[in-house]
Each structure stands twice: as structure tokens, then as C-alpha cells.
Amino acid sequence: MFHDERFKGLSPDKIKQDLIAGITVGIVAIPLGMAFAIASGVKPEYGLYTTVIAGILVALFGGSRYQIAGPTGAFIPILLAIVLEHGYENLLIAGFLAGIMLIVMGAFKLGRLIQYIPRSVTIGFTSGIAVIIFSGQIGNFLGLEDLEKKQYFHETMIQLYHHLAEVNIYSVITAVIGLLLIIFIPKFFPRIPVLLVALVIPTIITLLFFPNKVATIGSAFGGISQTLPDFKIPNITWEKIKILWQPAFVIAMLGGIESLLSAVVADGMTGKRHNSNRELVGQGIANVITPLFGGIPATGAIARTATNINAGGFSPLSGIFQGAFVLLTILLFAPYASSIPLAAMAPILMVVAYNMSEMKSFIHILKLKTGDSLVLATTFLLTVFVNLTVAVPIGLGLAAVSFIKRMSEVFEVERVIPSRAKSQNDMDYDIKCQKIAFYTVQGPLFFGAADKFESVINSITWRPTVLILKMKHVPILDATGASNLHSLVTDFKKRFKGAVLISEATEDVLQMMKVTGLYKKIGAEHFFKESHDAVDFALTMIYPKQCALCSKLNRNSCQVFQKSSQMEKII
């Protein structure tokens, strides 16, 4: 283990730093683990088991020195939906499958690809998740009992409306106290573990002043077990895999995105660099093993990772110490958690939801009124009113369409007046000859823009002998673009009985032409590294005596004229 690059530089003092950081993060992770589990529709101890097992495994096998893994708010809507539709046992299978997917993604080095997911999509679904988490805690905040967990946002809101008359004032008082503690303690006492205090003080107040008046973990879930979780292999069948692969994929994608974002944040805070593919493998291993002990899906937690760094964490040992501390807490103090009011958990999750909503970024992108705004709004609304399984792929699809549209708008074909090679007096001369059609092509020539090539042929109203295409600024040529260029060459030869010359094409573009057979069709002798060489070659293919303009002027050639800046944009 200590041969791992992430453990380099360890000393007794650094191990002490990791121990202190691990305990600090553990204090933060305990209330969050229980809260996220409850919000996901499972017992609170399952969140604690996840904190222990995933925290240790990601520290051991992940790609970041500082990553703290565990249950996070991002998973709540998808986990709750799986529990409501398929049950807790199938949630374990979905988490197991997601772990395998993450390992495969890491093994195939797809870590960098996840980073290309547009910000409009990530902010859209995280903001949607924030709304779902916040709205899901209104019932606990108000002390509304006998509420059913609902899969859809509008169902939750309708149910809350019908039960508003049943507000429990004691729950409201408990929740408000917790909320005020979360808001003001960091301002006056920044070193105090605010989330733990926000659970302990409201719990003491309810026990002293209005016992048995509010719902607690004990009354809702029967308390938290003081024993270690049992090892059990889920009953995985092919039928269950067919049903659960899609939500499992969403879990894997969310887990991969959030863990890598967390690792990037850690890199920015420390100046270190993580291994993205190894991080995915580590997250995958954690999500494969955690369900075997009853735990729910986990990922890297940005807030807890930042807390680890700020507390002095130096190596992955801090994550291991965090898991060990939470495990020790379960074994020693689990029975006391039964008295924690659900109303005290509600403001914790509401604040988490607010922090993850990225409201400023959401409003900023929305105000742009661009394709990104549409992607953001669509992803957000689908997350809130349908589910993440639908929102993420549709958001990515819209983002792809928006990107293709922007790239196609960048593509241009312009007709210009070409220049010959320098003459003896070192002057450049422009060529004004109707037998030569010279065009510069700019931008990616791919399927989104390839059809624009049709306008080149359509714009030619005279009868040129040679068509020159300067492709210096074409970075990409795909199969569709090559096909359309092939059609252009064929049409030009058919209509004008002439030749097509290509100048200044990049190596990548030339390679694509060779692979598709376009290079052979045009002819190797018709490719030039310099445009003036292509012009000189074109002039050798023209017969002045057959040119109506040259014959009329009684000249041997009408090709050399004073330099002109005339340019005609056709696209």
C-alpha cells in the first residue's frame, strides 16, 4: 500500500494529521450519511455502512490522495425511484451493476470523456436534484406524519398540500432551531462541527421540553443497529439486469461525474493531480463491494473532500481513518441515534440542496438565451418532473445538437481571387481568370456542415476549367464530409469537364481522403502544399486561344492583372 504514489512523504506527523482530518470528516459524514439514506427511502444505518465501506475502499484504490467517498445528495432522486419501483434488494443490484460499469469505464480509460459533459447538463440535473431534495424534506420540517414517499415531484407537492392542516408545531420549532444553528454557527464558531451540533442540540431540546411530540429515527425506523452489517450476495438474475441496467448506468454516470469533479476540486486546492481512470476503478470497486454489506451507491463527496483538505489531510489514510471512526461510532453510540428528530435532519438536507443548486450559475446560463439555456432548462425540468434516467440522455442529446449547430455555422466556403507565385521583381500578382475557380474552405467539414458544399457547385454560373480548394483551415474531415466532397468532385468533372485541385490540406484531412478513396479519385498530382503552386499548375491546364475573353482582347493570356482585394462570400 505504501508503495502507492499517493502515500509518498508519510511520516508520524503526517499520519497524525491524517488521523485528525479523518475524525473531523467522520463527524461531518455521520449526520449526512443518515440523512441521505433516509431521503433515499432506506434505513439510516445503510448510509453509515456506505460511509464506512466506500470511504475505506476509495481511499485504498482510488486515484486521488484526498478523496472522501460516501452517499451523496446527487443520488437521492434515482435511489428513491429505484426503491419505490423495485424495492431495496433491487437497489443493491443496481448499485452492484453501476460498480461494474465504473470499473469498465476506468479500465477502458474513459475518465477524461466524462469531463466533456457540458456544464449546462450538469447544472441542469444538479439543480433539479436540489429541488427534489428540498421539497422532499418539507414534510419532515413541518412534522407531517404518515406521508408516503412519492417518486414524482408533483405527487409530493400535492400530498403536502392535502396534509398542511396537520402541521406539528413542535417539529417546526425543532427544525427552525437546527436551521439557525447551521446558518450562524459557522459565522461565529467556524471550527465547531456544525452538522453534528445541529443534530445534538435539537435532540436534547426535544428530549427536555417536548418528549414524544416529534417523529424520530427510532419511531420511524426502529433505531439503528449496533452490530456490523451482514455479508450477503444479492440475487442477481438476467431478468433483473434487463430491468435495472438503465438506472444502474445513470448511477454510474452520476458517480463518475461527481467523483471526478470532487477530485478536480481537490487538485485545485492542493496543487496535486489525480488519476481519473484509477479514480473510476476505485469508485467501481467500492460500489461493487458496498451492496454486499447492505450499503447504497457512493461517490466522491466534494464538501467532505474539501473538509478533509482543510483539516490537514495529507494522504488516503485520512479517508481510511474516517471510515474507521464512523464504524467505531456505530458500534459504541448507535442506540443514541434513535432519539434524533427527523425534523432536525430536514434543515441539514435543505441546506445541502441549496448549496448544490448552483443558483448563480443556473441563472447566468438561463439569461444567456442560447442553446445552452435550452439544454439547461430542459434537463432541469425533466429531472424535476420525470427522472434522471430520462433527463440526462435527453440533455446530452440536446447539447450535442446545439454543438453541431454551432460548428456548422462556423463552416464557410468563400470564393477569392488567387495569387500566382512571386514574379521576378518579387511582386505577388492576382489571377483574374474565368477558367479558374478558387475557394477557401474554413471550419470542420463534418456531417453537420457537409451539405453546404452543394452551394459551391450551384454558385458557379460560368464554365471554369479548374476548381481549386484551399483547405488550410479545415481541422476535421469525417466520412460524411468526405462523401460530399466526393460528390462535389464528381459533379464538377461531369458539368465542366475540368479538374479539382486541393491545396494546403492538413495531414489528418489527407489521411481521411486516402482512407475514403477520395485522394485517389482526385489524383495525387492534384494535391499541393502551397496554394500558389496549385494556381501555377492550373494555369498550365488552360489554353488561352480557346478562351473567349483572351481571343477577344487579342492577347496571349488574360491571366495576370494588378492585385485586387475583391472577395465574394457565397456562404
C-alpha positions in Angstrom: 0.0 0.0 0.0 2.7 2.4 1.0 4.4 2.0 -2.4 1.5 3.9 -3.8 2.4 7.3 -5.1 -0.4 8.8 -3.1 1.2 7.7 0.2 4.6 9.2 -0.5 6.0 11.6 2.1 4.2 9.9 5.1 5.8 10.5 8.5 4.5 10.2 12.0 3.5 13.8 12.0 1.6 13.4 8.6 -0.1 10.3 9.9 -1.3 12.3 12.9 -2.6 15.0 10.5 -4.5 12.3 8.6 -6.0 11.0 11.9 -7.2 14.4 12.9 -8.6 15.1 9.4 -10.3 11.6 9.3 -12.1 12.2 12.6 -13.1 15.7 11.5 -14.6 14.4 8.3 -16.2 11.5 10.1 -18.1 13.9 12.4 -19.4 15.6 9.3 -20.1 12.4 7.5 -22.3 10.7 10.2 -25.3 13.0 10.0 -25.0 13.3 6.2 -24.8 9.5 5.8 -28.0 9.0 7.8 -29.8 11.9 6.2 -29.0 10.8 2.6 -30.1 7.3 3.4 -33.4 8.4 4.9 -34.0 10.7 1.9 -33.3 7.8 -0.4 -36.0 5.7 1.2 -33.8 3.3 3.1 -32.8 2.9 6.8 -30.3 5.4 8.1 -27.7 2.7 9.1 -27.3 1.8 5.4 -26.0 5.3 4.8 -23.5 4.8 7.6 -22.4 1.4 6.2 -21.8 3.1 2.9 -19.8 5.8 4.6 -17.5 3.2 6.2 -17.0 0.7 3.4 -16.9 3.1 0.4 -14.8 5.6 2.3 -12.1 3.0 3.0 -12.2 1.3 -0.4 -12.0 4.5 -2.4 -9.1 5.7 -0.2 -7.3 2.4 -0.9 -8.0 2.0 -4.6 -9.0 5.5 -5.9 -6.9 8.0 -7.9 -6.9 11.0 -5.6 -4.9 11.5 -2.4 -7.7 13.4 -0.7 -11.0 11.9 -2.0 -13.6 11.2 0.6 -16.4 8.9 -0.7 -19.8 8.1 0.7 -23.5 8.6 -0.1 -24.3 12.0 -1.6 -27.3 14.1 -2.4 -26.9 13.6 -6.1 -28.1 10.0 -5.8 -31.2 10.7 -3.8 -33.8 11.0 -6.6 -32.6 8.0 -8.6 -32.2 5.8 -5.5 -35.6 6.8 -4.2 -37.1 6.0 -7.5 -35.5 2.5 -7.6 -36.6 1.8 -4.0 -40.2 2.8 -4.7 -40.4 1.0 -8.1 -38.3 -2.1 -7.5 -37.5 -2.3 -3.7 -34.4 -2.1 -1.6 -33.0 -5.5 -2.7 -33.0 -4.4 -6.3 -31.3 -1.1 -5.3 -28.4 -3.2 -4.1 -28.3 -4.9 -7.5 -28.4 -1.6 -9.4 -25.5 -0.3 -7.2 -23.6 -3.5 -7.9 -24.1 -3.2 -11.7 -23.1 0.5 -11.5 -19.9 -0.5 -9.8 -19.0 -2.9 -12.6 -19.8 -0.2 -15.2 -17.4 2.2 -13.4 -14.6 -0.4 -13.3 -15.1 -1.0 -17.1 -15.1 2.8 -17.8 -11.9 3.1 -15.9 -10.3 0.1 -17.5 -11.0 1.5 -20.9 -9.6 4.9 -19.9 -12.9 6.8 -20.2 -12.1 9.1 -17.3 -11.4 12.1 -19.5 -14.5 11.6 -21.6 -16.8 12.3 -18.6 -15.1 15.7 -18.2 -16.6 16.7 -21.6 -20.2 16.6 -20.4 -21.5 20.1 -20.9 -21.9 22.3 -17.8 -25.4 23.2 -18.9 -26.3 19.5 -18.4 -24.6 19.0 -15.1 -26.0 22.2 -13.6 -29.4 21.3 -15.0 -29.7 18.0 -13.3 -27.9 19.0 -10.1 -30.3 22.0 -9.7 -33.2 19.6 -10.4 -31.9 17.2 -7.8 -31.6 20.1 -5.3 -35.3 20.9 -5.9 -36.3 17.3 -5.3 -34.2 17.0 -2.1 -35.5 20.3 -0.7 -39.2 19.5 -1.5 -38.8 16.0 -0.1 -37.8 17.4 3.3 -40.7 19.9 3.7 -42.9 17.1 5.3 -40.3 16.4 8.0 -39.7 20.1 8.5 -43.4 20.6 9.2 -43.8 17.4 11.1 -46.3 15.9 8.7 -46.7 12.2 9.6 -48.0 9.2 7.6 -46.7 10.7 4.3 -45.9 8.2 1.6 -42.7 8.5 -0.4 -43.5 9.7 -3.9 -41.4 9.2 -7.0 -42.5 12.4 -8.8 -42.2 16.0 -7.6 -45.8 17.0 -8.4 -47.1 14.0 -6.4 -45.1 15.1 -3.4 -46.3 18.6 -3.6 -50.0 17.5 -4.0 -49.6 15.3 -1.0 -48.1 18.1 1.1 -50.9 20.4 0.2 -53.5 17.9 1.4 -51.7 17.5 4.7 -50.9 21.1 5.5 -53.6 21.1 8.3 -51.6 18.5 10.2 -48.5 20.7 10.8 -46.7 19.8 14.1 -45.6 23.0 15.7 -43.0 21.1 17.8 -41.4 19.8 14.7 -41.3 23.2 13.2 -39.6 24.6 16.3 -37.1 21.8 16.2 -36.3 22.3 12.5 -36.0 26.1 12.9 -33.5 25.7 15.7 -31.5 23.3 13.6 -31.6 25.6 10.6 -30.5 28.7 12.7 -27.6 26.6 14.1 -26.5 25.6 10.6 -26.6 29.3 9.4 -25.0 31.1 12.4 -22.5 28.6 14.0 -20.0 28.8 11.0 -20.1 32.6 11.3 -19.2 32.8 15.0 -17.6 29.4 15.7 -16.1 28.2 12.4 -14.2 25.3 14.0 -17.2 23.6 15.6 -18.7 20.7 13.6 -21.9 22.5 12.7 -23.9 19.5 11.3 -23.3 17.4 14.4 -24.3 20.3 16.7 -27.4 20.9 14.6 -28.4 17.3 15.4 -27.4 17.1 19.0 -28.8 20.4 20.3 -32.3 20.0 18.8 -32.3 16.4 20.0 -31.6 17.5 23.6 -34.2 20.2 23.4 -36.9 17.8 22.3 -36.0 15.3 25.0 -36.1 18.0 27.7 -39.1 20.2 26.7 -41.4 18.1 24.4 -40.5 14.4 24.5 -42.6 12.1 22.3 -44.0 15.1 20.4 -42.0 14.7 17.2 -41.1 11.8 15.0 -37.6 10.4 15.5 -35.3 7.9 13.8 -36.4 5.4 16.4 -40.1 5.9 15.8 -39.8 5.9 12.0 -37.1 3.2 11.5 -36.9 1.3 14.8 -33.5 2.7 15.7 -30.0 1.9 14.3 -28.4 -1.5 14.7 -25.3 -1.6 16.9 -23.9 -4.6 15.1 -21.8 -4.9 11.9 -23.7 -5.4 8.7 -24.1 -9.0 7.3 -22.4 -10.1 4.2 -24.9 -11.1 1.5 -24.7 -11.6 -2.2 -27.7 -10.1 -4.0 -29.9 -12.5 -6.0 -28.9 -11.3 -9.5 -30.8 -12.7 -12.4 -30.8 -11.9 -16.1 -34.3 -10.5 -15.9 -33.3 -8.1 -13.1 -30.3 -7.0 -15.1 -32.6 -6.1 -18.1 -34.8 -4.1 -15.8 -32.1 -2.3 -13.8 -29.3 -1.7 -16.3 -30.6 1.7 -17.2 -30.9 3.2 -13.7 -27.5 1.5 -12.9 -26.0 3.3 -15.9 -27.3 6.6 -14.5 -25.9 5.8 -11.1 -22.5 5.0 -12.8 -22.5 8.2 -14.8 -23.5 10.4 -11.8 -21.0 8.7 -9.6 -18.3 9.1 -12.2 -19.1 12.8 -12.8 -19.3 13.7 -9.2 -16.2 11.8 -8.1 -14.1 13.4 -10.9 -15.5 16.8 -10.1 -14.5 16.3 -6.5 -11.0 15.1 -7.5 -10.6 18.2 -9.7 -11.7 20.5 -6.8 -9.1 18.7 -4.6 -6.4 19.2 -7.3 -7.2 22.9 -7.3 -7.0 23.2 -3.5 -3.7 21.3 -3.2 -1.8 21.6 -6.5 -1.7 17.8 -6.8 -3.1 15.8 -9.8 -5.4 12.8 -9.6 -5.6 9.8 -11.9 -9.1 10.0 -13.4 -9.2 6.4 -14.7 -7.9 4.9 -11.5 -10.5 7.0 -9.6 -13.2 5.4 -11.7 -11.9 2.0 -10.9 -11.7 2.8 -7.2 -15.3 4.1 -7.2 -16.3 1.0 -9.1 -14.7 -1.4 -6.6 -16.4 0.5 -3.7 -19.8 0.2 -5.4 -19.4 -3.5 -6.1 -18.5 -4.4 -2.5 -20.7 -1.9 -0.6 -24.0 -3.6 -1.7 -22.7 -6.9 -0.4 -23.0 -5.3 3.1 -26.3 -3.6 2.5 -24.8 -0.2 1.6 -26.2 2.2 -1.0 -24.3 3.6 -4.0 -21.5 6.0 -3.2 -19.3 8.5 -4.9 -16.7 11.2 -4.1 -18.2 13.9 -2.0 -17.0 17.4 -2.8 -17.8 19.0 0.5 -16.3 16.2 2.6 -13.2 16.1 0.4 -12.7 19.9 0.9 -13.2 19.4 4.7 -10.6 16.7 4.6 -8.1 19.0 2.9 -8.9 22.0 5.2 -8.5 19.8 8.2 -4.9 18.9 7.2 -5.5 15.6 5.4 -2.2 14.6 3.7 -2.8 11.1 2.2 -5.5 8.5 1.6 -5.0 7.4 5.3 -7.4 10.3 6.2 -10.2 8.5 4.3 -9.4 5.2 6.0 -9.4 6.9 9.4 -12.7 8.5 8.5 -14.3 5.1 7.8 -12.8 3.6 10.9 -14.1 6.4 13.1 -17.7 6.1 11.7 -17.5 2.3 12.3 -16.4 2.8 15.9 -19.2 5.4 16.4 -21.8 2.9 15.1 -20.5 0.2 17.5 -20.5 2.5 20.5 -23.2 5.1 20.1 -25.8 3.7 17.6 -28.6 3.4 20.2 -28.4 7.1 21.0 -29.2 8.0 17.4 -32.7 6.7 17.8 -33.7 9.9 19.6 -32.7 12.2 16.7 -35.8 14.0 15.4 -36.5 13.8 11.7 -37.2 17.5 11.9 -33.5 18.0 12.8 -32.4 16.1 9.8 -34.6 18.2 7.4 -32.7 21.5 7.6 -29.4 19.7 7.0 -30.7 18.3 3.7 -32.3 21.5 2.8 -29.0 23.4 3.2 -27.3 20.6 1.2 -29.9 21.1 -1.5 -29.4 24.9 -1.6 -25.6 24.5 -1.8 -25.7 22.0 -4.6 -28.2 24.0 -6.6 -25.6 26.4 -8.1 -28.2 29.0 -8.3 -26.0 31.8 -9.6 -24.6 29.7 -12.4 -28.2 28.4 -13.2 -29.5 32.0 -13.5 -26.4 33.1 -15.5 -26.8 30.4 -18.2 -30.5 30.9 -18.4 -30.0 34.6 -19.1 -27.7 33.8 -22.0 -30.8 32.8 -24.1 -28.7 30.5 -26.2 -28.7 26.7 -26.9 -27.1 26.2 -23.5 -30.1 27.9 -21.9 -32.4 25.4 -23.7 -30.3 22.5 -22.6 -30.2 23.7 -19.0 -33.9 24.3 -18.8 -34.9 21.0 -20.4 -32.5 18.9 -18.2 -33.7 20.7 -15.1 -37.4 20.3 -15.9 -37.1 16.6 -16.9 -35.1 15.9 -13.7 -37.8 17.5 -11.5 -40.9 16.3 -13.3 -39.8 13.0 -14.8 -36.5 11.5 -13.6 -32.7 11.5 -14.1 -32.9 8.4 -16.3 -34.7 10.5 -18.9 -33.2 13.9 -18.2 -29.5 13.0 -18.6 -29.6 11.4 -22.0 -32.1 14.0 -23.4 -29.9 16.8 -22.0 -26.8 15.3 -23.6 -28.6 14.8 -26.9 -29.8 18.4 -27.0 -26.3 19.6 -26.0 -24.9 17.5 -28.9 -27.4 19.0 -31.4 -26.6 22.5 -30.1 -22.9 21.9 -30.5 -23.3 20.5 -34.0 -25.4 23.6 -35.0 -22.7 26.0 -33.7 -19.9 24.1 -35.5 -21.9 24.0 -38.8 -22.3 27.8 -38.5 -18.5 28.2 -38.2 -18.0 26.3 -41.6 -17.6 28.7 -44.5 -16.7 28.5 -48.2 -15.5 31.7 -49.8 -14.6 32.5 -53.4 -11.5 34.6 -53.6 -9.1 35.8 -56.3 -6.0 33.6 -56.2 -2.3 34.7 -56.3 0.5 33.4 -58.5 3.9 32.6 -57.2 6.2 35.6 -56.9 7.4 37.1 -60.1 11.0 38.2 -61.0 10.5 41.6 -59.4 9.4 39.9 -56.1 5.8 41.1 -56.5 2.7 39.0 -56.0 0.1 39.0 -58.8 -3.5 38.1 -58.5 -5.1 35.9 -61.1 -8.3 37.1 -62.6 -9.3 34.3 -64.9 -12.7 32.8 -65.5 -11.2 29.5 -66.2 -10.1 29.2 -62.6 -12.5 29.0 -59.7 -10.6 29.4 -56.4 -12.3 28.8 -53.0 -11.1 28.8 -49.4 -12.7 26.3 -47.1 -12.8 27.1 -43.3 -14.0 25.1 -40.4 -14.7 21.5 -39.6 -16.0 19.6 -42.7 -18.3 17.1 -40.9 -21.8 15.8 -41.2 -23.3 18.9 -39.6 -21.8 21.2 -42.3 -21.1 18.9 -45.3 -24.3 19.9 -47.1 -23.0 23.4 -47.5 -20.6 22.2 -50.2 -23.6 21.8 -52.5 -23.7 25.6 -52.8 -20.2 25.7 -54.3 -21.3 24.0 -57.5 -24.6 25.8 -57.5 -22.8 29.2 -57.3 -20.7 28.6 -60.3 -22.6 30.2 -63.2 -19.6 30.3 -65.7 -17.6 27.4 -67.1 -14.2 27.1 -65.3 -11.6 24.6 -66.3 -10.1 24.2 -62.8 -11.5 24.3 -59.3 -9.0 24.9 -56.5 -10.0 24.3 -52.9 -7.7 25.8 -50.2 -8.2 23.6 -47.1 -5.6 25.0 -44.8 -8.2 25.8 -42.1 -10.2 22.6 -42.2 -9.2 20.7 -39.0 -11.6 17.8 -39.4 -12.9 15.8 -42.3 -15.4 13.0 -41.4 -16.9 10.3 -43.6 -20.0 12.4 -44.4 -17.8 15.4 -45.3 -15.6 13.2 -47.5 -18.7 11.8 -49.2 -20.0 15.3 -50.0 -16.6 16.4 -51.3 -16.5 13.2 -53.4 -19.9 14.3 -54.9 -18.5 17.8 -55.5 -15.5 16.4 -57.4 -17.8 14.1 -59.5 -20.3 16.9 -60.3 -17.5 19.4 -61.3 -15.9 16.9 -63.6 -19.3 16.0 -65.1 -20.6 19.5 -65.6 -17.4 21.4 -66.6 -15.1 18.6 -67.8 -12.4 20.1 -65.5 -10.1 19.1 -62.7 -10.2 19.7 -58.9 -7.0 20.8 -57.1 -6.5 20.6 -53.3 -4.0 22.9 -51.6 -2.7 23.2 -48.0 -4.7 20.3 -46.6 -3.6 19.1 -43.1 -2.2 15.6 -42.6 -5.3 14.4 -40.8 -7.5 15.6 -43.7 -5.2 14.0 -46.2 -5.3 10.7 -44.3 -9.1 10.7 -44.3 -9.1 11.3 -48.0 -6.8 8.4 -48.6 -8.9 6.1 -46.4 -12.1 7.0 -48.2 -10.6 6.8 -51.7 -11.1 10.5 -52.3 -7.3 11.0 -52.7 -7.1 8.5 -55.5 -10.2 9.9 -57.2 -8.8 13.5 -57.3 -5.3 12.3 -58.2 -2.1 12.5 -56.2 -0.7 15.1 -58.7 -3.6 17.4 -57.9 -2.6 18.0 -54.2 -0.3 20.9 -53.3 1.4 22.1 -50.2 1.2 25.7 -51.3 -1.8 27.5 -52.9 0.4 29.5 -55.4 1.8 26.2 -56.7 -1.8 25.0 -57.3 -2.5 28.2 -59.2 0.6 27.8 -61.3 -0.4 24.2 -62.1 -3.9 25.4 -63.0 -2.5 27.9 -65.5 -0.8 25.1 -67.3 -4.2 23.4 -67.9 -5.7 26.5 -69.6 -5.5 27.2 -73.3 -5.7 30.9 -73.9 -6.6 30.6 -77.6 -9.7 28.7 -76.6 -10.7 31.4 -74.1 -13.4 33.8 -75.4 -12.1 36.7 -73.3 -8.4 36.2 -74.3 -9.3 35.8 -78.0 -11.4 38.9 -77.9 -8.7 41.0 -76.4 -6.2 39.5 -78.9 -3.8 38.6 -76.0 -1.8 35.5 -75.5 -3.1 35.5 -71.9 -5.5 37.4 -69.8 -4.4 35.8 -66.6 -2.1 38.4 -65.0 -3.8 41.5 -63.6 -2.9 44.2 -61.0 -3.6 42.9 -57.4 -7.2 43.2 -56.4 -8.8 42.9 -52.9 -12.2 41.8 -54.3 -13.7 38.9 -52.4 -17.1 37.4 -52.8 -18.6 35.5 -49.9 -21.0 32.9 -51.1 -21.8 31.1 -47.8 
